[in-house]
Amino acid sequence: MSSSQVWTAAALVVVLAWSTAMVVMGHAAALAGVLPSVGLLVQQAAPALTRRGTGPPSSGPATGQGNQEATLR
């Protein structure tokens, strides 16, 4: 697990623990304010924690067809 993955997981744990503590203490309104942030954090952390590749993501086109202009010549 890389350093960035460890920091991401630690941040996720801290945010979830804080929001849980606020709800347990009766601050239900705090939950409404933190849910979008938690959702975004989970959405970003899940791929980072499950990524298996070691190289950087490709910058090519998403269709996988490459440069169509070059193939037409």
LINLIN-V82030 format. One record per residue. RES is the residue in one small letter. OMEGA is omega in degrees with one decimal (NA if undefined). Layout:
RES | OMEGA
RES | OMEGA
This chain:
m | -177.2
s | -178.7
s | -179.8
s | 177.4
q | 178.0
v | 179.3
w | 178.2
t | 179.1
a | 179.5
a | 178.0
a | 178.2
l | 179.8
v | -179.3
v | -179.0
v | 179.4
l | 178.4
a | 179.7
w | -178.7
s | 176.6
t | 178.9
a | 179.1
m | 179.8
v | 178.9
v | 179.9
m | 175.4
g | -179.7
h | -177.4
a | 178.7
a | 178.0
a | 179.5
l | 179.8
a | 179.6
g | -174.7
v | -177.1
l | 178.0
p | 178.8
s | 179.2
v | 178.6
g | 178.2
l | 179.2
l | 178.4
v | -179.4
q | 179.9
q | -176.4
a | -176.5
a | 178.4
p | -179.7
a | -178.5
l | -178.0
t | -178.6
r | -177.7
r | -176.6
g | -179.8
t | -178.0
g | 177.5
p | 178.4
p | -178.5
s | 180.0
s | -179.3
g | -179.9
p | -177.0
a | -177.2
t | 179.5
g | -178.1
q | 178.2
g | -178.7
n | -176.3
q | 179.9
e | -179.8
a | -178.3
t | -179.1
l | -177.2
r | NA
